[in-house]
């Protein structure tokens, strides 16, 4: 049964953006939303993670759990989903020592 799917993908190749827009609406330059089947969602995510070199991606779709959705991520990110007793929480990774300082205006 088709369900609402949200994909956020940054720095992806143009051919992959085209594949995503065949199935999903590109609401903003990095955000794709649509109602697709699990098979299409799995194929899109597999292709996305295989072609991801510099960017990052996140996938969210509804499932029968306490939160009502499942979250997957790929690529280098500061945020990493963690399973905590069946709940997905987000852990932040620290920045390297040189990048922690605020940039002057």
N, C-alpha and C positions, 0 to 999 in steps of 0.2 A: 504494500500500500504506500503511495507517495506521501512524503512528509516535508515540512518546511525545513530547508537547509540553508545555513549561513556559512560562507567561506570568506575569510579575509586573507588576501595574498599580496605581498609586496615584492617588487623587483622580480617579476616573472617574465619569461619570454613572450613575445607577441603571439606566437602560435598557440600558447597555452591560454592566454587571455581570450583568444578566439574560441577555443574549445569550451571554456567556462561560459562565455556569453551565448553559446548555442543552447545551453540548458538553463542558465540563470540570468537574472537581471543584474547589470552592473550599476548599482545605486550610486556609488562613489567610485573613484578610480581604483580603490583597493577592496571594495566590499561587494560581494555577489550574494544574491538572495533568490530563492526559488523553491518550488515544490517539485521534488524529483523522487524517483524510486531508490531503494537501497542499492540496487545494482548499479545504477547510473552514478550515485553518490560515491560508491566504492571505486568505480573506474576513474572518476574525476580526481579523487583523492590520490589514488595510485599514480596516475599520470602527473599530478601536481608535485608530489613528493619526489618522483623520479627526476623531474626537470629542474627542481629547485637547487640553485647553485649559490646565489648571493642573498636572496630574500628569505622571508619567513612566511608561514601560513598557519591559519587556525581554522578548524572546522567544528561547527556545532550543529547538532540535530536532535530532535526529541527522542527520548527513550523512556521506558517504564522503570524509573528509579525515583529516589527521594527528590532530586532536583528537577527532574523532568527533561533533562537533556544530557548528551554526552559531548565531551570536548576533546579534540585531538589537536596537537601542534606539530610543526615541522620547521626545521631551519634554526639558525641561531637567534635566540630570544632571551630577554631578561626574565620573562615570566614563564614558569614551568608548572603545568598542572600536576598536582599530587593527589593520590587517593588517600583519604583519611576516614577510615571506618565507613566506606561507601559513599562519602561526599567528596566531590572534587574541589580542592582548594588551590589557590595560585600562590606559588613561592616566587619571591623576587630574588634574582641573583645580584650580588654586589657588583658595582662597576670597578674596573681596575683603579689602582690608587691615583693615577694621573688624571683620570676622567671625573673624579668625584667633585672637584671644585666647580662652582658656578662660573659660567662665562660672563665677563664684564659686558655691559651694554654699550 
